[in-house]
């Protein structure tokens, strides 16, 4: 199954979801509706590394940079993501840890892990 995870900035939640999905054997990518950062949030990289998952080489990209037709399912991470040309298979409504401490990133990481494992 090919999965696309979409959020706003594509620096935290969707990047962690992509990392979990790949780690668990799914084909996955992530993208943002308005990605403008050049790197994944350092706290996201740190908390994923705690689980043995390296997302340090991933990078933020916009939804326009991925072929949405190549995915079997597409999930929004939350924050009112709206993509008029994309049919979402669900909105996970996961709060954005951007700007919070590393503990909030851990909570988000663990919630995302649970959601991704449910896809298997």
C-alpha positions as CSV (number, residue, x, y, z in Angstrom):
1,X,0.0,0.0,0.0
2,X,1.3,3.5,-0.9
3,X,0.3,6.1,1.6
4,X,0.6,9.9,1.5
5,X,0.5,12.0,4.7
6,X,-0.5,15.6,4.3
7,X,-0.3,18.5,6.8
8,X,0.4,22.2,6.5
9,X,4.2,22.7,6.8
10,X,5.4,19.1,6.3
11,X,8.1,19.5,9.0
12,X,6.7,17.5,12.0
13,X,3.7,15.2,12.0
14,X,3.6,14.1,8.4
15,X,7.3,13.6,8.4
16,X,7.0,11.3,11.4
17,X,4.1,9.5,9.8
18,X,6.2,8.9,6.7
19,X,9.1,7.6,8.8
20,X,6.8,5.2,10.8
21,X,5.2,3.9,7.6
22,X,8.5,3.2,5.9
23,X,9.9,1.6,9.0
24,X,6.8,-0.7,9.2
25,X,7.1,-1.7,5.5
26,X,4.7,0.6,3.7
27,X,5.6,2.8,0.8
28,X,5.0,6.3,2.0
29,X,5.6,10.0,1.4
30,X,4.6,13.2,3.0
31,X,3.8,16.7,1.8
32,X,2.4,20.0,3.0
33,X,-0.1,22.4,1.7
34,X,2.2,25.3,2.3
35,X,5.6,23.8,3.1
36,X,8.3,26.5,3.2
37,X,10.9,25.2,5.6
38,X,14.0,23.5,4.1
39,X,14.5,20.9,6.9
40,X,12.5,18.6,9.1
41,X,12.0,19.9,12.6
42,X,15.0,18.9,14.7
43,X,12.8,17.7,17.6
44,X,10.9,15.4,15.1
45,X,14.3,13.9,14.0
46,X,15.4,13.5,17.6
47,X,12.3,11.7,18.9
48,X,12.1,9.4,15.9
49,X,15.8,8.5,16.4
50,X,14.8,7.4,19.9
51,X,12.8,4.7,18.2
52,X,15.6,3.8,15.8
53,X,14.0,5.6,12.8
54,X,16.1,8.0,10.9
55,X,14.1,10.8,9.2
56,X,17.1,13.2,9.0
57,X,17.4,12.8,5.3
58,X,13.7,13.5,4.6
59,X,12.8,17.1,3.6
60,X,9.7,19.2,3.4
61,X,7.9,19.4,0.1
62,X,4.6,20.8,-1.1
63,X,1.7,18.7,-2.3
64,X,2.4,20.0,-5.8
65,X,5.7,18.1,-5.7
66,X,4.2,14.6,-5.4
67,X,2.1,12.6,-7.8
68,X,-1.1,12.2,-5.8
69,X,-2.5,9.7,-8.2
70,X,0.2,7.2,-7.3
71,X,-1.1,6.7,-3.7
72,X,-3.7,4.2,-2.5
73,X,-4.7,6.3,0.5
74,X,-4.1,9.9,1.6
75,X,-4.5,11.0,5.2
76,X,-4.5,14.5,6.6
77,X,-2.7,15.0,9.9
78,X,-5.1,17.7,11.0
79,X,-5.1,21.5,11.4
80,X,-7.8,22.0,8.8
81,X,-5.8,20.8,5.9
82,X,-7.8,21.4,2.8
83,X,-6.8,20.2,-0.6
84,X,-9.5,20.9,-3.2
85,X,-8.0,18.5,-5.8
86,X,-7.3,15.6,-3.4
87,X,-9.7,13.1,-1.9
88,X,-8.7,12.4,1.7
89,X,-9.2,9.0,3.2
90,X,-9.3,10.5,6.6
91,X,-8.2,13.3,8.9
92,X,-6.2,12.1,11.9
93,X,-6.7,15.4,13.8
94,X,-3.3,15.1,15.5
95,X,-2.2,18.3,17.2
96,X,0.9,20.1,15.8
97,X,3.9,20.0,18.1
98,X,5.7,22.7,16.2
99,X,7.3,25.1,18.7
100,X,6.6,22.8,21.7
101,X,9.1,20.9,23.8
102,X,10.5,17.5,23.0
103,X,8.0,15.8,25.3
104,X,5.1,17.0,23.1
105,X,7.0,15.7,20.1
106,X,7.2,12.3,21.8
107,X,3.5,12.3,22.5
108,X,2.8,13.1,18.9
109,X,5.2,10.5,17.7
110,X,3.5,7.8,19.8
111,X,0.0,8.8,18.6
112,X,1.2,8.7,15.0
113,X,2.8,5.2,15.6
114,X,-0.6,3.9,16.8
115,X,-2.4,5.3,13.7
116,X,0.2,4.0,11.2
117,X,0.1,0.5,12.8
118,X,-3.6,0.5,12.3
119,X,-3.0,0.7,8.6
120,X,-1.2,-2.7,8.5
